[in-house]
Amino acid sequence: MDLSIIVFIISFFTLAGYNFSFWVIVGLTRYVHERLFPPKEQNQHVLRPKFFLNDVAAVIPAHNEELTIERTIGALMKILPQKNIYVASDYSTDKTIPIVRRMGIRSLDINPNLGKAKSLVNIMKEYGLLKAYKLILINDADTEIDKNYLKRALPVFNDPNIAAVATHGIARLQNYSLFQKLFITYRIRLWRIIQLGMRFGQTWKFTNVSFIVPGSLSLYRSKVLKKIEIDAQDLVIEDFNMTFELHRKKLGRIYYSPKIFGIHQDPYNLKDYIKQVQRWNIGFFQTVKRHGIWPSFFWFSTTAYYVELFLYALFISLVPIVLIKFAMNGFTDINIPLIYDHLKASDVLIGVFVMDYISTIIASILEKKPILLIYGLFFFILRYIDALIYLGSPIIAFTLKSRGTWTSPKRL
């Protein structure tokens, strides 16, 4: 093989990330394997179902969601009986509760504010949901479930080793201004890269190392939830902790398929965007602090991902400084002590901006959204913000104690 080709391949994997590239390869292997040997849950017409609609309760935690709650419930009512839907309104001061009650949905009006995790626990206890239903669907108030969700998800639980379904998330793009679409299109790319680039491989039956079952829309066995401390103390979010408990207590596998999905709203202004990303990162590191590290393939995989993410965040955060140094040096080669003796401006251009834009092109093709190609020119701004938040989150996480209370971002 030509030396230049070898150098290109090594450079590509270095810039893309070795851990990320590994999971892309695993995901492709899973795809080929399942095309050749389709899992039983894909052959629904030959299966005798073990779970039915009346086995499922949908729980919606909500805090001031008057703009979205009706659409969320409406989507659920298309696939579930009305009596199977429950809303935990966590000290909503808007019209959330009146809307829910007008729609004939069972609800719990919680006062004072407890937070999402405690609200979930309270409503499940209030109505005895873990005893009355075999499966619990946790559905955020801004997420609309796909009409085929249960048709595709219920057969998955015919496998007794499946503990939960991690839903494929799709960001809603309609009704935003030109500036607001920058945040939404960036998230569209992010979800596509994370979900197909990593989660698909990490949830294969031979791996099972996914570090998150997203709380926006997830389906759990009730007997599994009984063994999980959903409302663990001092955590800003609950979904990382629930996933870590799944792995640590060996409660079963996590299933993921892009065909099992929901459409959610993402933050569309800078304030809400920073707040949400910070909560996610702090929530992860708080969960690490709570559970510690135990010998497992799960922890090996998770550590590899977050170490790579830390190094990349550090690299991204230094890019503006490097660019300033190039400008001061007339864009000739510069020396980066202990790292690179003769760094060229073209190296930075390719390593940062070109590689970043390649991922945008791929996401644009997969999502069939050419608009990403336009906004993708500015995605580095948000990647830089992400990097700064990530680098600062561990310090906050190991000192902050939270009651888990929340404030919903602005909705449309």
SEMARKOL-256371 format. One record per residue (C-alpha): x, y, z; residue in three letters; residue number from 1. Coordinates in Angstrom, 2 decimals, padded with zeros to 5 digits, always signed. Example, Ala and Ser with C-alpha at 12.3 -4.5 7.8 and 13.67 -1.06 7.14 Angstrom:
2
       c1       c2       c3  resn  resi
  +012.30  -004.50  +007.80   ALA     1
  +013.67  -001.06  +007.14   SER     2
This chain:
412
       c1       c2       c3  resn  resi
  +000.00  +000.00  +000.00   MET     1
  +001.25  +003.48  -000.88   ASP     2
  +002.76  +005.32  +002.12   LEU     3
  +000.63  +008.43  +001.45   SER     4
  -002.55  +006.33  +001.73   ILE     5
  -001.40  +004.88  +005.05   ILE     6
  -000.61  +008.37  +006.35   VAL     7
  -004.06  +009.57  +005.22   PHE     8
  -005.84  +006.68  +006.97   ILE     9
  -003.91  +007.25  +010.21   ILE    10
  -004.55  +010.99  +010.02   SER    11
  -008.27  +010.45  +009.40   PHE    12
  -008.72  +008.17  +012.41   PHE    13
  -006.63  +010.50  +014.56   THR    14
  -008.79  +013.51  +013.70   LEU    15
  -012.07  +011.61  +013.90   ALA    16
  -011.03  +009.98  +017.19   GLY    17
  -009.92  +006.39  +017.63   TYR    18
  -012.67  +005.53  +020.09   ASN    19
  -015.36  +007.09  +017.91   PHE    20
  -013.95  +005.38  +014.81   SER    21
  -013.94  +002.06  +016.63   PHE    22
  -017.65  +002.33  +017.42   TRP    23
  -018.44  +003.38  +013.87   VAL    24
  -016.79  +000.17  +012.70   ILE    25
  -018.69  -001.86  +015.31   VAL    26
  -021.92  -000.21  +014.21   GLY    27
  -021.25  -001.07  +010.57   LEU    28
  -020.50  -004.64  +011.62   THR    29
  -023.81  -004.79  +013.50   ARG    30
  -025.64  -003.43  +010.46   TYR    31
  -024.16  -006.07  +008.15   VAL    32
  -024.72  -008.84  +010.71   HIS    33
  -028.38  -007.90  +011.18   GLU    34
  -028.93  -007.69  +007.44   ARG    35
  -027.60  -011.24  +007.08   LEU    36
  -029.16  -012.58  +010.29   PHE    37
  -032.19  -010.41  +011.16   PRO    38
  -033.02  -010.27  +014.89   PRO    39
  -036.29  -011.89  +015.90   LYS    40
  -037.82  -008.53  +016.84   GLU    41
  -037.57  -007.50  +013.16   GLN    42
  -039.74  -010.47  +012.16   ASN    43
  -042.80  -009.25  +014.02   GLN    44
  -045.26  -011.21  +011.88   HIS    45
  -043.87  -014.57  +013.07   VAL    46
  -043.68  -013.67  +016.77   LEU    47
  -046.31  -014.36  +019.36   ARG    48
  -046.34  -011.08  +021.29   PRO    49
  -045.76  -011.23  +025.02   LYS    50
  -046.61  -007.58  +025.68   PHE    51
  -049.66  -005.60  +024.64   PHE    52
  -050.79  -001.96  +024.82   LEU    53
  -052.51  -002.48  +028.18   ASN    54
  -049.15  -003.56  +029.60   ASP    55
  -047.72  -000.07  +029.01   VAL    56
  -048.12  +003.09  +031.09   ALA    57
  -046.83  +006.39  +029.71   ALA    58
  -045.56  +008.87  +032.31   VAL    59
  -044.98  +012.51  +031.36   ILE    60
  -042.97  +014.67  +033.79   PRO    61
  -043.79  +018.32  +033.11   ALA    62
  -042.91  +021.75  +034.44   HIS    63
  -044.67  +024.71  +032.77   ASN    64
  -045.20  +022.96  +029.43   GLU    65
  -048.45  +024.55  +028.26   GLU    66
  -047.05  +025.09  +024.75   LEU    67
  -046.11  +021.47  +024.14   THR    68
  -048.09  +019.19  +026.46   ILE    69
  -051.17  +018.91  +024.24   GLU    70
  -049.13  +017.78  +021.22   ARG    71
  -047.22  +015.30  +023.36   THR    72
  -050.37  +013.76  +024.84   ILE    73
  -052.09  +013.83  +021.44   GLY    74
  -049.29  +011.76  +019.92   ALA    75
  -049.50  +009.25  +022.79   LEU    76
  -053.28  +008.94  +022.51   MET    77
  -052.86  +007.74  +018.92   LYS    78
  -051.03  +004.62  +020.13   ILE    79
  -052.11  +004.13  +023.77   LEU    80
  -055.45  +004.09  +025.59   PRO    81
  -056.19  +007.36  +027.34   GLN    82
  -056.32  +005.63  +030.74   LYS    83
  -052.70  +004.49  +030.34   ASN    84
  -051.31  +008.05  +030.23   ILE    85
  -050.20  +009.90  +033.38   TYR    86
  -048.80  +013.39  +033.86   VAL    87
  -046.62  +014.45  +036.78   ALA    88
  -046.88  +018.24  +036.82   SER    89
  -044.02  +019.48  +038.96   ASP    90
  -045.29  +022.78  +040.37   TYR    91
  -046.46  +024.11  +037.00   SER    92
  -047.70  +027.68  +037.34   THR    93
  -049.00  +027.98  +033.78   ASP    94
  -051.89  +026.15  +032.06   LYS    95
  -050.25  +022.71  +032.03   THR    96
  -052.64  +021.10  +034.53   ILE    97
  -055.86  +022.61  +033.06   PRO    98
  -054.85  +021.36  +029.60   ILE    99
  -054.07  +017.88  +030.91   VAL   100
  -057.35  +017.62  +032.80   ARG   101
  -059.35  +018.93  +029.85   ARG   102
  -057.89  +016.07  +027.80   MET   103
  -059.06  +013.59  +030.43   GLY   104
  -055.58  +012.48  +031.45   ILE   105
  -054.75  +011.33  +034.98   ARG   106
  -052.39  +013.76  +036.63   SER   107
  -050.55  +014.63  +039.81   LEU   108
  -050.25  +018.33  +040.66   ASP   109
  -047.03  +018.46  +042.67   ILE   110
  -046.27  +021.35  +045.05   ASN   111
  -043.60  +022.40  +045.91   PRO   112
  -041.17  +021.78  +043.05   ASN   113
  -039.42  +018.42  +043.43   LEU   114
  -037.58  +017.96  +040.13   GLY   115
  -038.08  +015.48  +037.31   LYS   116
  -036.73  +012.38  +039.06   ALA   117
  -038.78  +012.77  +042.24   LYS   118
  -041.85  +013.65  +040.17   SER   119
  -041.50  +010.36  +038.30   LEU   120
  -041.18  +008.41  +041.53   VAL   121
  -044.15  +010.20  +043.12   ASN   122
  -046.59  +009.56  +040.29   ILE   123
  -045.54  +005.93  +039.95   MET   124
  -046.18  +005.45  +043.68   LYS   125
  -049.43  +007.45  +043.65   GLU   126
  -051.00  +005.28  +040.95   TYR   127
  -049.11  +002.04  +041.67   GLY   128
  -047.80  +001.97  +038.11   LEU   129
  -044.94  -000.46  +038.71   LEU   130
  -047.44  -003.06  +039.93   LYS   131
  -050.22  -002.30  +037.46   ALA   132
  -048.09  -002.25  +034.28   TYR   133
  -045.26  -004.40  +032.94   LYS   134
  -043.62  -001.59  +030.96   LEU   135
  -043.18  +002.12  +031.75   ILE   136
  -042.72  +004.67  +028.99   LEU   137
  -041.05  +007.89  +030.20   ILE   138
  -042.02  +010.65  +027.78   ASN   139
  -040.77  +014.23  +028.20   ASP   140
  -043.42  +016.89  +027.74   ALA   141
  -041.71  +018.31  +024.62   ASP   142
  -041.32  +014.97  +022.80   THR   143
  -043.86  +013.56  +020.34   GLU   144
  -043.75  +009.78  +020.03   ILE   145
  -043.80  +008.15  +016.58   ASP   146
  -047.03  +006.36  +015.67   LYS   147
  -045.14  +003.08  +015.13   ASN   148
  -043.10  +003.30  +018.34   TYR   149
  -044.87  +000.59  +020.33   LEU   150
  -045.43  -001.59  +017.28   LYS   151
  -041.65  -001.76  +016.92   ARG   152
  -040.61  -001.55  +020.58   ALA   153
  -042.91  -004.10  +022.24   LEU   154
  -041.54  -007.16  +020.37   PRO   155
  -038.06  -006.21  +021.60   VAL   156
  -039.10  -007.22  +025.13   PHE   157
  -039.82  -010.77  +023.99   ASN   158
  -036.12  -011.13  +024.73   ASP   159
  -036.01  -011.46  +028.54   PRO   160
  -032.51  -009.95  +028.58   ASN   161
  -033.72  -006.56  +027.34   ILE   162
  -034.15  -004.10  +030.22   ALA   163
  -034.84  -000.87  +028.34   ALA   164
  -035.23  +000.70  +024.92   VAL   165
  -033.16  +003.81  +024.21   ALA   166
  -035.13  +005.87  +021.73   THR   167
  -033.73  +007.49  +018.61   HIS   168
  -034.14  +011.26  +018.98   GLY   169
  -035.03  +013.59  +016.13   ILE   170
  -034.88  +017.36  +016.57   ALA   171
  -037.83  +019.39  +015.32   ARG   172
  -036.74  +021.99  +012.73   LEU   173
  -039.97  +023.82  +011.92   GLN   174
  -041.02  +027.32  +012.98   ASN   175
  -037.61  +028.69  +013.98   TYR   176
  -035.97  +031.94  +012.88   SER   177
  -032.77  +031.96  +010.83   LEU   178
  -030.58  +032.45  +013.91   PHE   179
  -032.48  +029.91  +016.01   GLN   180
  -031.95  +027.28  +013.32   LYS   181
  -028.20  +027.43  +013.98   LEU   182
  -028.76  +025.70  +017.34   PHE   183
  -031.30  +023.23  +015.94   ILE   184
  -029.28  +022.18  +012.89   THR   185
  -026.19  +021.74  +015.06   TYR   186
  -028.17  +019.41  +017.32   ARG   187
  -029.50  +017.51  +014.29   ILE   188
  -025.92  +016.80  +013.29   ARG   189
  -024.90  +015.97  +016.85   LEU   190
  -027.72  +013.47  +017.37   TRP   191
  -027.02  +011.78  +014.04   ARG   192
  -023.30  +011.42  +014.83   ILE   193
  -023.80  +010.21  +018.42   ILE   194
  -026.71  +007.87  +017.75   GLN   195
  -025.55  +006.18  +014.58   LEU   196
  -021.84  +006.73  +015.09   GLY   197
  -021.72  +005.38  +018.65   MET   198
  -025.00  +004.26  +020.21   ARG   199
  -025.86  +001.85  +017.40   PHE   200
  -022.62  -000.06  +017.96   GLY   201
  -022.70  +000.28  +021.75   GLN   202
  -026.16  -001.30  +022.01   THR   203
  -025.39  -004.35  +019.88   TRP   204
  -026.15  -007.57  +021.74   LYS   205
  -022.44  -008.40  +021.76   PHE   206
  -021.39  -005.08  +023.32   THR   207
  -024.06  -003.43  +025.55   ASN   208
  -021.98  -000.49  +026.81   VAL   209
  -024.18  +002.53  +026.07   SER   210
  -023.67  +005.07  +028.87   PHE   211
  -027.04  +006.79  +028.44   ILE   212
  -030.67  +005.85  +027.94   VAL   213
  -032.02  +009.32  +027.09   PRO   214
  -034.72  +010.48  +029.46   GLY   215
  -036.66  +012.31  +026.76   SER   216
  -038.35  +009.10  +025.58   LEU   217
  -037.45  +005.67  +026.94   SER   218
  -039.20  +002.39  +027.65   LEU   219
  -038.31  +000.28  +030.71   TYR   220
  -039.46  -002.99  +032.22   ARG   221
  -041.30  -002.22  +035.45   SER   222
  -039.38  -004.92  +037.33   LYS   223
  -036.16  -003.18  +036.29   VAL   224
  -037.32  +000.24  +037.47   LEU   225
  -038.14  -001.29  +040.86   LYS   226
  -034.42  -001.98  +041.29   LYS   227
  -033.24  +001.47  +040.15   ILE   228
  -032.92  +004.46  +042.47   GLU   229
  -034.48  +006.95  +040.08   ILE   230
  -034.43  +009.89  +042.49   ASP   231
  -030.86  +009.51  +043.77   ALA   232
  -029.72  +012.44  +045.88   GLN   233
  -027.67  +015.44  +044.69   ASP   234
  -027.97  +014.82  +040.91   LEU   235
  -029.08  +017.49  +038.44   VAL   236
  -030.42  +014.87  +035.99   ILE   237
  -031.56  +011.27  +036.35   GLU   238
  -030.94  +009.47  +033.05   ASP   239
  -027.17  +008.94  +033.42   PHE   240
  -027.70  +007.54  +036.91   ASN   241
  -030.48  +005.19  +035.75   MET   242
  -028.25  +003.88  +032.97   THR   243
  -025.26  +003.38  +035.25   PHE   244
  -027.48  +001.43  +037.66   GLU   245
  -028.64  -000.79  +034.80   LEU   246
  -025.03  -001.71  +034.11   HIS   247
  -023.74  -001.91  +037.65   ARG   248
  -026.62  -004.06  +038.89   LYS   249
  -026.56  -006.14  +035.69   LYS   250
  -030.29  -005.65  +035.14   LEU   251
  -030.24  -006.40  +031.43   GLY   252
  -029.35  -005.04  +028.02   ARG   253
  -030.22  -001.73  +026.39   ILE   254
  -031.81  -001.91  +022.93   TYR   255
  -031.59  +000.83  +020.30   TYR   256
  -032.88  +001.09  +016.75   SER   257
  -033.23  +004.22  +014.57   PRO   258
  -036.71  +002.98  +013.68   LYS   259
  -037.92  +003.49  +017.27   ILE   260
  -037.99  +007.25  +017.59   PHE   261
  -039.58  +010.44  +018.85   GLY   262
  -039.41  +014.09  +017.80   ILE   263
  -038.27  +016.54  +020.46   HIS   264
  -037.55  +020.24  +020.87   GLN   265
  -034.01  +021.48  +021.42   ASP   266
  -032.89  +024.81  +022.91   PRO   267
  -032.93  +027.52  +020.26   TYR   268
  -031.21  +030.39  +022.09   ASN   269
  -027.73  +030.68  +023.58   LEU   270
  -028.83  +030.91  +027.22   LYS   271
  -030.94  +027.74  +027.16   ASP   272
  -028.36  +025.93  +025.03   TYR   273
  -025.52  +026.58  +027.50   ILE   274
  -027.74  +025.69  +030.44   LYS   275
  -028.77  +022.34  +028.94   GLN   276
  -025.28  +021.30  +027.83   VAL   277
  -023.91  +022.21  +031.25   GLN   278
  -026.63  +020.16  +032.99   ARG   279
  -025.80  +017.12  +030.86   TRP   280
  -022.08  +017.31  +031.56   ASN   281
  -022.50  +018.01  +035.26   ILE   282
  -025.04  +015.19  +035.47   GLY   283
  -022.58  +012.74  +033.96   PHE   284
  -019.71  +013.62  +036.29   PHE   285
  -022.03  +013.63  +039.32   GLN   286
  -023.09  +010.12  +038.34   THR   287
  -019.45  +009.05  +038.07   VAL   288
  -018.85  +010.48  +041.53   LYS   289
  -021.85  +008.59  +042.91   ARG   290
  -021.11  +005.19  +041.40   HIS   291
  -017.37  +005.19  +041.15   GLY   292
  -015.54  +002.92  +038.74   ILE   293
  -015.88  -000.86  +038.60   TRP   294
  -014.05  -003.36  +036.37   PRO   295
  -016.19  -003.86  +033.25   SER   296
  -016.25  -003.42  +029.50   PHE   297
  -018.85  -000.70  +030.12   PHE   298
  -016.38  +001.37  +032.15   TRP   299
  -013.51  +000.70  +029.78   PHE   300
  -015.63  +001.99  +026.87   SER   301
  -017.01  +004.97  +028.81   THR   302
  -013.56  +005.99  +030.04   THR   303
  -012.11  +005.78  +026.53   ALA   304
  -014.90  +008.01  +025.21   TYR   305
  -014.62  +010.69  +027.88   TYR   306
  -010.82  +010.79  +027.82   VAL   307
  -010.97  +011.27  +024.07   GLU   308
  -013.66  +013.91  +024.52   LEU   309
  -011.54  +015.72  +027.12   PHE   310
  -008.49  +015.78  +024.85   LEU   311
  -010.57  +016.98  +021.92   TYR   312
  -012.26  +019.66  +024.04   ALA   313
  -008.84  +020.84  +025.19   LEU   314
  -007.67  +020.93  +021.58   PHE   315
  -010.75  +022.87  +020.42   ILE   316
  -010.44  +025.37  +023.27   SER   317
  -006.87  +026.19  +022.18   LEU   318
  -007.71  +026.74  +018.50   VAL   319
  -008.40  +030.51  +018.84   PRO   320
  -005.04  +030.96  +020.59   ILE   321
  -003.28  +029.03  +017.82   VAL   322
  -005.02  +031.12  +015.15   LEU   323
  -003.92  +034.33  +016.88   ILE   324
  -000.35  +033.03  +016.98   LYS   325
  -000.52  +032.25  +013.24   PHE   326
  -001.78  +035.77  +012.53   ALA   327
  +001.03  +037.31  +014.57   MET   328
  +003.54  +035.13  +012.70   ASN   329
  +002.31  +036.06  +009.25   GLY   330
  +000.63  +032.63  +008.82   PHE   331
  +003.99  +030.90  +008.49   THR   332
  +004.79  +027.68  +010.38   ASP   333
  +004.71  +028.01  +014.15   ILE   334
  +006.09  +025.96  +017.02   ASN   335
  +003.76  +024.44  +019.63   ILE   336
  +006.01  +023.42  +022.56   PRO   337
  +005.96  +019.68  +023.36   LEU   338
  +003.38  +019.06  +020.62   ILE   339
  +004.40  +020.20  +017.13   TYR   340
  +007.60  +021.83  +015.86   ASP   341
  +006.37  +023.07  +012.48   HIS   342
  +002.61  +023.43  +012.55   LEU   343
  +001.15  +024.76  +009.31   LYS   344
  -001.99  +026.86  +009.02   ALA   345
  -003.30  +024.32  +006.51   SER   346
  -002.94  +021.58  +009.16   ASP   347
  -005.27  +023.48  +011.49   VAL   348
  -007.66  +024.29  +008.65   LEU   349
  -007.93  +020.63  +007.66   ILE   350
  -007.78  +019.15  +011.15   GLY   351
  -010.43  +021.41  +012.63   VAL   352
  -012.68  +023.00  +010.06   PHE   353
  -012.54  +020.61  +007.09   VAL   354
  -012.97  +017.48  +009.23   MET   355
  -015.81  +019.17  +011.10   ASP   356
  -017.53  +020.08  +007.86   TYR   357
  -017.14  +016.55  +006.49   ILE   358
  -019.26  +015.31  +009.40   SER   359
  -021.84  +017.97  +008.48   THR   360
  -021.94  +016.73  +004.88   ILE   361
  -022.47  +013.15  +006.05   ILE   362
  -025.24  +014.19  +008.47   ALA   363
  -026.87  +016.31  +005.76   SER   364
  -027.02  +013.32  +003.43   ILE   365
  -028.31  +010.90  +006.06   LEU   366
  -030.92  +013.38  +007.35   GLU   367
  -031.81  +014.58  +003.83   LYS   368
  -031.51  +018.18  +005.04   LYS   369
  -029.34  +020.34  +002.73   PRO   370
  -029.84  +023.27  +005.12   ILE   371
  -027.15  +021.72  +007.33   LEU   372
  -024.57  +022.54  +004.65   LEU   373
  -025.24  +026.25  +005.14   ILE   374
  -025.36  +026.33  +008.92   TYR   375
  -022.48  +023.86  +009.11   GLY   376
  -020.11  +026.69  +008.19   LEU   377
  -020.72  +028.13  +011.67   PHE   378
  -020.91  +024.95  +013.78   PHE   379
  -017.40  +025.42  +015.13   PHE   380
  -018.72  +028.28  +017.28   ILE   381
  -021.00  +025.88  +019.14   LEU   382
  -018.30  +023.20  +019.30   ARG   383
  -016.06  +025.77  +020.98   TYR   384
  -018.80  +026.57  +023.51   ILE   385
  -019.31  +022.83  +024.10   ASP   386
  -015.58  +022.41  +024.74   ALA   387
  -015.42  +025.17  +027.33   LEU   388
  -018.50  +023.84  +029.14   ILE   389
  -017.11  +020.30  +029.15   TYR   390
  -013.74  +021.35  +030.57   LEU   391
  -015.39  +023.26  +033.41   GLY   392
  -018.07  +020.71  +034.29   SER   393
  -016.05  +018.23  +036.41   PRO   394
  -015.12  +020.94  +038.92   ILE   395
  -018.75  +022.02  +039.29   ILE   396
  -020.01  +018.43  +039.40   ALA   397
  -017.78  +017.41  +042.29   PHE   398
  -018.76  +020.41  +044.41   THR   399
  -022.41  +021.04  +043.47   LEU   400
  -025.31  +019.40  +045.27   LYS   401
  -028.68  +019.62  +043.57   SER   402
  -032.29  +018.97  +044.52   ARG   403
  -032.93  +018.15  +040.86   GLY   404
  -035.40  +021.01  +040.40   THR   405
  -035.70  +022.31  +036.88   TRP   406
  -036.72  +025.17  +034.63   THR   407
  -037.89  +024.24  +031.16   SER   408
  -036.25  +026.03  +028.23   PRO   409
  -038.32  +028.28  +026.00   LYS   410
  -040.74  +026.37  +023.79   ARG   411
  -042.48  +026.91  +020.50   LEU   412
